[in-house]
Every structure is written in structure tokens, then in C-alpha cells.
């Protein structure tokens, strides 16, 4: 069931989200704060739609998700890109040895975190992976 849901979700998101506009807005915000973005960490990358948009703009993107089904779609979608790493991980505990200029977590991924302690853990781990002049962007929906 989840395998089919992942494809339905992917199609639905492609029709509802303007990924080009989102990427443009992310870049504008980074420019406003004089952040030179080269390396991006996308937390909860899902099926890779935003990832692909960022890759097309020349960014190096490491993306992770907890869902094998979503990662499978992302892998197939992004297989030809050389500037991407697709990883499996949980947003509460994911830590990379790399540093990033932009860490992003969109489309209600943080809604899956149920406790304040886990949100704090996510924020602390994100901070460890940020360059000195970098930014963390995320959305929350109640």
C-alpha cells in the first residue's frame, strides 16, 4: 500500500507545489542574508521534487528521508545527477560529518515530531551541521 501511496503523493505534490518558485524564494532569502549557498541538506526529502529543482540550479544536495518508498522514487528521479547524495535517516537523529550552507525541511516534515525533546534534538543536530554563515529553513503546520 505505501509503495502506491508514495507515487500518488509524488504526483500530487508535483501538481500542487511550484518548486521553481520555492527554490527562487530560498535563494532570495539566502542572498538577503549574504549566504553563499553551495551545499544543501534537505531533511525529509520525500520523493525528491525540491531536491531536483535545487540540483538543476547547480547546488550540491544531500537529502535524506525515513521512507524507503519515497527514497526509491527519489533515487530513480535523481539517478543522473552527480551533485546529490541520497540517504536514509530520521530527522530527529540524522547527523552528517559535512557542513552545509542551507539546511531545509519543508512540507510538514516537522509535524511528524511529537515531542519538544525531539524538536530540540533536531535543532541541535542541524546546528552541528551548519557552516558559520548558513541558514536553517523549515515550515510547521498545526
PAZAPA-4460 file (N, C-alpha, C; in steps of 0.05 Angstrom, whole numbers, plus 32768, in hexadecimal, padded with zeros to 4 digits):
% residues 142
    n_x    n_y    n_z   ca_x   ca_y   ca_z    c_x    c_y    c_z   seq   type   mol
   8010   7FE8   8000   8000   8000   8000   8011   8019   8000     1      X     A
   8026   801A   8011   8036   8033   8013   8045   8038   7FF9     2      X     A
   804C   8023   7FEB   805A   8027   7FD2   8049   8036   7FBE     3      X     A
   8030   802F   7FBC   801D   803D   7FAA   8018   8059   7FB5     4      X     A
   8015   805C   7FCF   8011   8077   7FDB   8028   808A   7FD4     5      X     A
   8040   8080   7FD4   8057   8090   7FCE   8056   809C   7FB2     6      X     A
   804D   808C   7F9F   804A   8097   7F84   8033   80AA   7F82     7      X     A
   801D   80A5   7F90   8007   80B8   7F90   800F   80D2   7F9D     8      X     A
   801E   80D1   7FB3   8028   80E8   7FC1   803A   80F8   7FAF     9      X     A
   804C   80EB   7FA1   805F   80F8   7F8F   8050   8107   7F7A    10      X     A
   803C   80FB   7F6D   802D   8107   7F58   801D   811F   7F63    11      X     A
   8010   811B   7F7A   8001   8131   7F87   8012   8149   7F8D    12      X     A
   8029   8144   7F98   803B   815A   7FA0   8045   8169   7F87    13      X     A
   804B   815B   7F71   8054   8168   7F59   803E   817A   7F4D    14      X     A
   8025   8173   7F52   800F   8184   7F47   8008   819B   7F5A    15      X     A
   800E   8198   7F74   8006   81AD   7F87   801C   81C1   7F8F    16      X     A
   8035   81BA   7F8B   804B   81CB   7F94   805B   81D5   7F7C    17      X     A
   8060   81EF   7F7C   8071   81FC   7F68   808E   81FB   7F73    18      X     A
   809C   81E5   7F6C   80B7   81E1   7F77   80CA   81F6   7F6D    19      X     A
   80C6   8200   7F54   80D8   8215   7F4A   80D5   822E   7F5B    20      X     A
   80BC   8236   7F61   80B7   824D   7F72   80C3   8249   7F8E    21      X     A
   80BF   8232   7F99   80CA   822C   7FB4   80E8   822F   7FB3    22      X     A
   80F5   8223   7FA0   8113   8225   7F9E   811B   8242   7F9A    23      X     A
   810D   8251   7F8A   8114   826E   7F86   8111   827D   7FA1    24      X     A
   80FC   8277   7FB0   80F9   8284   7FCA   810F   827D   7FDD    25      X     A
   8116   8263   7FDE   812C   825B   7FEF   8146   826A   7FE8    26      X     A
   814C   826C   7FCF   8164   827A   7FC6   8162   8298   7FCD    27      X     A
   814B   82A4   7FC9   8148   82C1   7FD1   814D   82C5   7FEE    28      X     A
   8143   82B4   7FFF   8147   82B6   801C   8164   82B4   8022    29      X     A
   8171   82A0   8016   818E   829C   801B   819E   82B5   8012    30      X     A
   8197   82C0   7FFB   81A5   82D8   7FF1   81A0   82EF   8004    31      X     A
   8188   82F1   800E   8181   8307   8021   8194   8306   8039    32      X     A
   819A   82EF   8042   81AC   82EB   8059   81C9   82E6   8052    33      X     A
   81CF   82EB   8038   81EA   82E8   802E   81F6   82CD   8033    34      X     A
   81E6   82B8   802E   81EF   829C   8031   81F4   8291   8015    35      X     A
   820D   828A   8011   8215   827E   7FF7   8210   8260   7FF9    36      X     A
   81FB   8257   7FED   81F3   823B   7FEF   8200   822A   7FD9    37      X     A
   820E   8216   7FE2   8219   8202   7FD0   820F   81E6   7FD8    38      X     A
   820E   81E1   7FF3   8207   81C7   7FFD   81ED   81C8   800D    39      X     A
   81DA   81B7   8006   81C0   81B7   8012   81BA   819C   801E    40      X     A
   81AE   819C   8036   81A4   8184   8043   8186   8186   8043    41      X     A
   8178   8173   8035   815B   8173   8035   8151   815C   8047    42      X     A
   8145   8164   805D   813B   8151   8071   811F   8149   806A    43      X     A
   811A   812F   8068   80FF   8126   8060   80FA   812C   8043    44      X     A
   810C   8124   8032   810B   812B   8015   80F4   811E   8006    45      X     A
   80E7   810B   8011   80D1   80FE   8004   80D9   80F2   7FE9    46      X     A
   80CA   80F8   7FD5   80CF   80ED   7FBA   80E2   80FD   7FA9    47      X     A
   80EE   8112   7FB5   8104   8120   7FA8   80FC   8137   7F95    48      X     A
   80E4   8141   7F96   80DC   8156   7F84   80EB   8170   7F89    49      X     A
   80EC   8179   7FA2   80FC   8191   7FA8   811A   818C   7FA3    50      X     A
   8122   8174   7FAA   813E   816C   7FA6   8146   8170   7F89    51      X     A
   8135   8166   7F77   813B   8168   7F5A   813D   8186   7F52    52      X     A
   812B   8196   7F5B   812B   81B3   7F54   8145   81C0   7F5E    53      X     A
   814E   81B9   7F76   8167   81C4   7F80   8180   81BA   7F70    54      X     A
   817F   81A1   7F69   8195   8195   7F59   8197   81A2   7F3E    55      X     A
   8181   81A8   7F31   8181   81B5   7F17   818D   81D1   7F19    56      X     A
   818B   81DD   7F30   8197   81F8   7F34   81B4   81F6   7F3C    57      X     A
   81C0   81DE   7F3D   81DC   81DB   7F42   81E5   81D7   7F5E    58      X     A
   81D3   81D4   7F71   81DA   81CF   7F8C   81E2   81B2   7F91    59      X     A
   81F3   81AD   7FA4   81F9   8192   7FAD   81E5   818C   7FC3    60      X     A
   81D6   8176   7FC0   81C0   8171   7FD3   81C4   8155   7FDF    61      X     A
   81C4   8154   7FF9   81C1   813B   8008   81A5   813B   8012    62      X     A
   8196   8126   800C   817A   8125   8015   8176   810A   8022    63      X     A
   8165   810B   8036   815E   80F2   8044   8141   80F1   804B    64      X     A
   8137   80D8   804F   811C   80D4   8056   811B   80B9   8066    65      X     A
   8106   80B5   8074   8103   809C   8084   80F5   8086   8074    66      X     A
   80E7   808E   805E   80D6   807C   804F   80E5   806F   8038    67      X     A
   80E8   8055   8038   80F4   8047   8022   80E6   804B   8008    68      X     A
   80CC   804D   8009   80BC   8050   7FF1   80C1   806C   7FE4    69      X     A
   80C2   8081   7FF5   80C8   809B   7FEA   80E4   809D   7FE0    70      X     A
   80F7   8091   7FEE   8113   8091   7FE5   8116   8082   7FCB    71      X     A
   8107   806D   7FC6   8108   805F   7FAD   80FF   8071   7F96    72      X     A
   80EA   8080   7F9A   80E1   8092   7F85   80F6   80A8   7F80    73      X     A
   8101   80B3   7F96   8115   80C8   7F94   812E   80BD   7F85    74      X     A
   8136   80A5   7F8C   814E   809A   7F80   814A   8097   7F61    75      X     A
   8133   808D   7F59   812D   8089   7F3D   812B   80A4   7F2E    76      X     A
   8121   80B8   7F3C   811E   80D3   7F30   8139   80E1   7F2E    77      X     A
   814B   80DC   7F40   8164   80EC   7F42   817C   80DC   7F3A    78      X     A
   8179   80C5   7F2F   818F   80B3   7F29   81A5   80BF   7F17    79      X     A
   819D   80D1   7F05   81B0   80DD   7EF2   81C0   80F5   7EFD    80      X     A
   81B8   80FE   7F14   81C6   8115   7F20   81DF   810C   7F2F    81      X     A
   81F5   811A   7F2C   820E   8114   7F3A   8211   8123   7F54    82      X     A
   8201   8138   7F58   8205   814A   7F6F   81F0   8145   7F85    83      X     A
   81E9   812B   7F88   81D5   8123   7F9C   81DE   810A   7FAB    84      X     A
   81D7   810A   7FC5   81DA   80F2   7FD5   81BF   80EC   7FE1    85      X     A
   81B4   80D5   7FDD   819A   80CD   7FE8   819F   80B9   7FFF    86      X     A
   8194   80C1   8016   819A   80B1   802E   8180   80AA   803D    87      X     A
   8182   8096   804D   816B   808F   805E   8171   809A   807A    88      X     A
   815D   80A7   8086   8161   80B1   80A1   8148   80BC   80AD    89      X     A
   8149   80C0   80C7   8133   80CB   80D7   813B   80E7   80DE    90      X     A
   8129   80FA   80DA   812F   8116   80DF   8137   811C   80FD    91      X     A
   812E   810A   810F   8135   810F   812B   8152   8107   8131    92      X     A
   815D   80F5   8121   8178   80EB   8129   818D   80ED   8112    93      X     A
   8185   80F7   80FB   8198   80F7   80E5   81AF   810B   80EA    94      X     A
   81C7   8101   80E7   81DF   8112   80E9   81F2   810A   80D3    95      X     A
   81FD   811E   80C6   8211   811A   80B1   822B   8126   80BA    96      X     A
   8241   811D   80AF   825B   8129   80B5   825F   8142   80A5    97      X     A
   824D   8147   8091   8250   815F   8080   8244   8177   808D    98      X     A
   824B   818E   8083   823F   81A8   808A   8230   81B3   8072    99      X     A
   821A   81C1   8078   8209   81CA   8063   8204   81E8   8065   100      X     A
   81FF   81F5   804F   81F8   8211   804D   81DA   8215   8051   101      X     A
   81CA   8202   8049   81AD   8203   804B   81A4   81E7   8054   102      X     A
   8194   81E7   806A   8186   81CF   8072   8169   81D5   8070   103      X     A
   815A   81C4   8062   813D   81C9   805F   812D   81B1   8065   104      X     A
   8115   81B6   806F   8103   81A1   8078   80E6   81AB   8073   105      X     A
   80DA   81A3   805C   80C1   81AE   8054   80AB   8199   8052   106      X     A
   8093   81A3   804C   807C   8192   8046   8074   8182   805F   107      X     A
   8074   8190   8076   8069   8186   808F   8079   816E   809A   108      X     A
   8091   816B   8092   80A2   8155   809D   80A4   8157   80BB   109      X     A
   80A7   816F   80C5   80A9   8173   80E2   8090   816B   80F2   110      X     A
   8079   816A   80E4   8061   8162   80F1   8062   8145   80FB   111      X     A
   8074   8135   80F0   8077   811A   80F9   8085   8117   8114   112      X     A
   8092   812D   811C   80A0   812D   8136   808B   8134   814B   113      X     A
   8088   8122   815F   8072   8124   8172   807A   8130   818D   114      X     A
   8094   8133   8193   809B   813D   81AD   80AE   8155   81AB   115      X     A
   80AD   8166   81BE   80BF   817E   81BF   80DC   8174   81C0   116      X     A
   80E1   815F   81CF   80FD   8154   81D1   8107   814C   81B5   117      X     A
   80F6   813F   81A5   80FF   8137   818A   8103   814F   8178   118      X     A
   80F2   8164   817B   80F7   817C   816B   8111   8189   8173   119      X     A
   8116   818A   818D   8130   8195   8196   8147   8185   818B   120      X     A
   8145   816A   818B   815A   8159   8180   815E   815F   8162   121      X     A
   8149   8162   8153   814B   8169   8137   815A   8183   8133   122      X     A
   8152   8198   8143   815F   81B2   8140   817C   81B1   8148   123      X     A
   8183   81A3   815D   819F   81A0   8166   81B0   8192   8150   124      X     A
   81A5   817D   8145   81B3   816E   8130   81B7   817F   8117   125      X     A
   81A2   818E   8110   81A5   81A0   80F9   81BA   81B5   80FE   126      X     A
   81BB   81C0   8116   81D0   81D4   811C   81EC   81C9   8119   127      X     A
   81F0   81B1   8121   820A   81A4   811F   8213   81A2   8102   128      X     A
   8200   81A1   80F0   8207   819C   80D4   8207   81B6   80C3   129      X     A
   8204   81CD   80D0   8203   81E6   80C2   821E   81F4   80C1   130      X     A
   8225   81FF   80AA   823C   8210   80A8   8238   8229   80B9   131      X     A
   824D   8238   80BD   824B   8250   80CE   8237   8263   80C2   132      X     A
   8237   8267   80A8   8224   8279   809B   8210   8268   808B   133      X     A
   81FC   825E   8098   81E8   824C   808C   81CD   8251   8097   134      X     A
   81B9   8242   808D   819D   8247   8095   818F   822C   8096   135      X     A
   817C   822B   80A9   816A   8214   80AB   814E   821F   80A5   136      X     A
   8140   8212   8092   8125   821B   808A   8113   8202   808D   137      X     A
   80FB   8207   8099   80E8   81F1   809C   80CC   81FD   809E   138      X     A
   80B8   81EC   809A   809C   81F5   809D   808F   81E3   80B3   139      X     A
   807B   81EE   80BF   806B   81DF   80D2   804E   81E5   80CD   140      X     A
   803E   81D0   80CE   8021   81D3   80CB   8014   81C6   80E3   141      X     A
   8000   81D4   80EE   7FF3   81C9   8106   7FDE   81B4   80FE   142      X     A
***
